[in-house]
Amino acid sequence: MDKRRQLASETGLYTYDVFEVLLNYEIARVKRYPNPLTLIHLALATENQAPEFRKQAHEAMSNLLNRSLRVSDVPTHFQDEFLILMPATDDEGGRAVAERILGHYRTTQSLATGRLSAKRNAYLGLTTQNGSAILSAQQVMAEASVAMNEARLRKSYTYVAFADISATLPRP
């Protein structure tokens, strides 16, 4: 079993292969029928980088996503990060989901394994698209990734929306 499938089967989230297919499908729909589409890119960090702490943090986030997202949302665990595709979700809705995820994750901030504990953090970046003939899955993924990396640089327990930082980014 390849690593992507193994991770997905352990978490109960979509495999990355299925996520890619659904992302491309939703991008095609947004191009044809302008409807909002939001993508959240989420990364976790733990104070203690021991594998058991990282595994516990990822399991906690997988459980949270399985409990708190809509049936139409498409979460996946890819490598050490999570992606959440939210069809028919505008910027306001995407921000509400990001805040809800952070709020729930914050309430379980302390991990315990025996006598050891570690603090953890979640970095969320999101982007929302409303349709464009030139929109691509790569563009949406890149925007969400840039926003998540900005959240990581700020080291704050919050999310960053691409729309809030796009004006400050250098132009090619």
Secondary structure, 3 states (H helix, E strand, C coil): CCHHHHHHHHHCCECHHHHHHHHHHHHHHHHHCCCCEEEEEEEEEECCCCHHHHHHHHHHHHHHHHHHCCCCCEEEEECCEEEEEEECCCHHHHHHHHHHHHHHHHHCCCEEECCEEECEEEEEEEEEECCCCCCCHHHHHHHHHHHHHHHHHHCCCCEEEHHHHHHHCCCC
